[in-house]
Amino acid sequence: MSIQEVIFLLLVFIAVFMMLILVMSKFGFNPIRKRVVELSNNKNKDGDESELISSLVRVMDPISKLSLPSEGWDQSPLKIKFVNAGWRSPDAPKIYFIIKTLLTLLFAFIIYLVQDKSTQTNNASEALFIIILSAAIGYYLPNIVMSRVGAKRKQEIMETLPDATDLLIVCMEAGLSFDQALAKVASEIKIKSEVLCQELELVLMEVRSGFTRERALKNLALRTGVEEIDSLATMVIQSERFGTSIGDALRVHAETARSKRRQKAEETAAKIALKLLFPLIFCLLPAIFIVLLLPSMMQIKEALS
């Protein structure tokens, strides 16, 4: 093989190799580029959703004013329920009352149309009562949804709190300050509970913005509405005020929270037998009686006939 052929093959190899690298860089898996694309898509998606929600709120704002309280919203117990459910957007109250008003009118209108087409309900007072009842169901349905969302959020925080407290104790015993340990816990507990991570990050933001630690912890207890968080905040505040060890107080609190979680699980397990009693009585036992007694009853009927 001559030197010209070797050079030609080497140039072909280099050209093919560069082409493969170009194709792989263009169409191959690149985690950095994939992450950038996902972040840009999520940002565009969030921006489009926020613009859509804002335009919807502007259009439906007259409807929300039918139920939205004009005064005393900042001190309203309903605002605390919004915070406990995690609905902290400025447009959340307007959207909530828009849905509440629309459901009230829609349920009443649907029942009115159904009663108008059917001839079963001839009594006017009975028809009016059914319409009012359907409107009340539509009015209180968002309250039920908000209560369930808040209860689910509180349950998640309560189940994750003992692990977060243990991690906080380990970080403080390793030499970190309380704020540094709280930041570390917020970053690590995100794998298990996004809700508790967000709440701890809000505490850190309040402390960095100038709030005292006592005020930030009280705000945390108010936002979550969890009794264990309230007792934890009180314990940390008293430990700082009287100069006692925060680590020992956190260890006692973690053990108490874990005992409450175990007792709640045992209570839920003890209720299973009672909850299974009614499905067994009304669903399983009639089928068993039919299978066991029906052949004998048929034989008795044939013998008597």
Secondary structure by P-SEA (a helix, b strand, c coil): ccaaaaaaaaaaaaaaaaaaaaaaaaccccaaaaaaaaaaaaaaaaaaaaaaaaaaaaaaccccccccccccccccaaaaaaaaacccccaaaaaaaaaaaaaaaaaaaaaaaaaaaccccccaaaaaaaaaaaaaaaaaaaaaaaaaaaaaaaaaaaaaaaaaaaaaaaaaaacccaaaaaaaaaaaaccccaaaaaaaaaaaaaaaacccaaaaaaaaaaaaccaaaaaaaaaaaaaaaacccaaaaaaaaaaaaaaaaaaaaaaaaaaccccaaaaaacccaaaaaaaccaaaaaaaaaaac
